């Protein structure tokens, strides 16, 4: 019981543990696996990322020098980041926001 | 059953406030006493084994991590261990220690989650919030390690993907001490509180002999006095940490509570010990070969033994993958435990095996409707 009392007093005078999400954005912790950003200047369209991706979220079009990344199919494991020989995938440290539409991001050289 | 016309059938689940996940138990009751129980599983079958056979074997790691939301890291480590066994890959010693530490972190958060849910199931709601508040410490450590609260994604075939630096190690040490102090605040309620004991002592009895015969695993069999724990085999770094399983002879729900409570303390000690002896070196090696032949691999999850079998044919696909998670072998003992008890004891007894149904569903039987 005394330990509960400590928590009650702490909760009464402390700051809330949650943030009002759409108005206030929480700070992502260091090391968060966030959205992918393809640096097309470094990319040689070898398709290693496409082959590695466990959820088939990346499609490479070598002729057009274009990469499509489906952020809603992605499981954010960053296996592609480790697979890329040229370190062309530079992930962001953020939390992906929800959306009304399942959009696909396109990166072009 | 038909010559006893007084029996009433009470369907319990698949959707029920007590159950976190869908399983149906049909209780045949005589007044208040349970006479017979009929289980019905298969509500969340997802075809994981078939998907694992169609996938590239490297991608299966991420699939296996998603079998369960709570013991995901141990699923990933078990699959990686299986493939490493098939391809004769020896992982670096530092990777073994890191895997052990994260597996114990997963066990800690799973046991704390269960202790909270169990407290709620027997009517201790503020205790549930207190326990989950302390669980937050463990989740924050997980988040600091890999950036996510639940899905670790830290295991690869041949090692681990994340390393721990000095600052993180000292944070782990500090938080483990803090967690131990916080646990001391509420652990005595589970050991001594008369209201709590009245709902757990001599409920859901599983004698030693029945536990062996019905094939119970994990904390359920350890609460019946049998020191069966896969960590005894010394996989990963457990062989170097002087691991001794927690065993109680109570054979009832209280025994299962005490086993899990003591395992929380044990996990804290194992993590601290592993951090102290954490060796230097690389964290991953490249696996060069394709899996060939057959192999089995067993590890200890928070709920018990998990069993993986795979057959490879030297290609990128596996011919057969078989996964048996700990809740499936714990269902037959559960049926025996429930018989002879009151309807009011159902929540405590069903919760005492820590059912995790989405892990369990590997088969489903579709009945044809005329």
Boltz contact constraints between the chains, C-beta under 6 A:
constraints:
  - contact:
      token1: [A, 3]
      token2: [B, 185]
      max_distance: 6.0
  - contact:
      token1: [A, 29]
      token2: [B, 143]
      max_distance: 6.0
  - contact:
      token1: [A, 29]
      token2: [B, 147]
      max_distance: 6.0
  - contact:
      token1: [A, 31]
      token2: [B, 147]
      max_distance: 6.0
  - contact:
      token1: [A, 32]
      token2: [B, 147]
      max_distance: 6.0
  - contact:
      token1: [A, 33]
      token2: [B, 147]
      max_distance: 6.0
  - contact:
      token1: [A, 54]
      token2: [B, 59]
      max_distance: 6.0
  - contact:
      token1: [A, 54]
      token2: [B, 62]
      max_distance: 6.0
  - contact:
      token1: [A, 77]
      token2: [B, 62]
      max_distance: 6.0
  - contact:
      token1: [A, 77]
      token2: [B, 153]
      max_distance: 6.0
